[in-house]
Amino acid sequence: MKAPEANPEENRSTGEPSTPPGEKAKPGKAAGAAAQAAGETESAAEAAGETEAAGEETPLILIVDDEPLALDLSSLTLQRHGFRTETARGGEEGWSKVQEVHPDLVLLDITMPDISGFEVFDRIRKHGELQTLPVIFLSARDDVEHRVKGLELGAVDYITKPYNPSELAARVRTTLRMHRLEQELLERQREDIRRDAVNAFLTTVSHYINNAVAAIQGRASITDPEDPEAVERMISVVLRQSRVIASTIHAIEEMSKHLVLETTSYVSTEREMLDIEEALKNRLRELDERDGGMQGDGG
C-alpha cells in the first residue's frame, strides 16, 4: 500500500502553505504576529531605556475620551509601548483627572457630550501650574478648519481617528521628547538670566562700597593732622562714607530675601528681570532721606 503523498499546497504540521522547491519560505501569520509583538516589545524597551537613562519616572499619559472602546485601545497601545496611562470618560472627568494625577501629556478628544476638548484645553492653559502641559487633540474630524483651530489654541499635535496604534505611540514619544528639550532650553535661559542678575548685583554693590572707600582714602591722603579744620572735614567724610557702606550692606540684606543666589526662584518668564541696580539705588536713597542726608560725595 502506497504511503499518502504530501499535499504540496499545505504543511500538515502547521496548517500553513508549503514552500515549493527552489523558493524561499515566506513568513506565515504566526511569524507575522510574532514579529509585530517583538516590535512592540522593542519599542517598549526603547521607551523604558530612554526614561531610565534620563533618570526619570515612566511618563504618565492621561487619555480623555467619551468612547470606552477608544479609551481601552489607546491605553493598551501606550502601555505596550512602555507608558503609564490614566483614563477619563468625558471632559469634566478629564479636567478633574488633570489636576489630580498631574500627567506628563494629555490625549484629548475634542467632541464630547458634556464639555468639548477645546473647553478642557482652555481650562488647562488658564491654570498657572498646567500652562506648559503638552496636549494632543484627538478627533474624528479631519477638516482643515478644525485642525487649524486646535493647533492655534496651542495644542502640540492633532491626530485624526481612526489612528494607527504604532503611530500614536510614536507621536506621543516625539512630543514628550520635544517638550523635555524645550524645558531644558528654558531652564538654561533662566540660568543665564540668574547669572546676569547676580553679576549686576555684585557690580552695583562693589561700585558703592569702592566709591565710599576711595573717598575716605582720598580725604585721608590730603588731611594735615596738625590742621584742626582739615581733621574735622576728614571726620565728616569718614562718617558720611561709613554710612554709605552701612546702608549698602543693609540694602543687600533686605534684597537677599528676594534674590536667591542658588536658585532661579526670583526669575519669572512673565515679567521683566528685576533691575537690581535701580532697586539698590532707590533703597539707598530712601535710607539717605530717612537718616537726614548723611550720604553724599567724598567732598
Summary of the structure (lengths in Angstrom):
residues: 299
radius of gyration: 35.0
end to end distance: 130.8
largest distance: 143.1
contacts: 806
relative contact order: 0.07
helix: 58%
strand: 9%
